[in-house]
Amino acid sequence: MNTNDTFIKSIFQEEYKALCIYAYGYLLDKDDAQDIVQDVFVRLLDSDNLDHINNLKAYIKTSIYHSCLKELRNKSKTNSLTPVEDRIASIALTQEAKLIKQEESQLLLNELQLLPKECRKAFELCVLHGYKYTEAADSLNISKNTIKTHIKKAYKILRESMRIAQVLWFFTSF
């Protein structure tokens, strides 16, 4: 085993899950994402000369990207459905999308309850109820800039908590 093989294997061990998540973002299929990541590493290990590659991690990520696009093109060619099958699939996807949206909405409402009181009030007034910043500021007896700060803080907290929830879900599915 040469030094390239050792380096490739160490990248595989360190980056496998992150690269699977990256591929999943394009394919939306866990098994296909894992297959593509593994195939890229197998092709690298089978390659005799890697001297032309300056940044191996970037090369791997780019290879995964192109493999995902190739897989999506191949799937779009083979997935031709009859009109009835297409209608059934769209109904199933619509129902699944509604269920996912309901779950995400419930998760978001739960996360809203965890926000600091001032952030939650400002966020609810401006984002959920459509108040202008000045209207919300008058309603809460605080300045317009304070409203902006609370909303910015709320978005930051919600983005982070939703990202963590999504990553946790994804890691538990692998």
Number of C-alpha atoms within 10 A of each C-alpha: 5 6 8 17 15 12 12 18 16 12 15 18 10 11 12 16 16 12 21 24 20 18 26 20 13 15 18 12 12 16 12 16 24 18 12 23 26 17 15 18 20 13 10 19 16 10 11 9 10 11 8 7 11 9 8 17 14 11 13 20 16 13 18 24 18 14 18 22 15 12 17 13 11 11 12 10 9 8 9 10 10 9 9 9 11 13 12 12 13 12 12 12 12 12 12 12 12 12 12 12 12 12 12 14 12 12 14 16 11 11 17 20 10 13 17 13 12 15 22 18 20 25 25 17 20 19 13 10 10 12 16 14 20 16 15 22 20 13 12 15 9 12 14 17 12 15 26 18 14 20 23 15 17 23 16 11 18 17 14 12 15 15 12 12 13 12 13 11 11 15 13 7 8 11
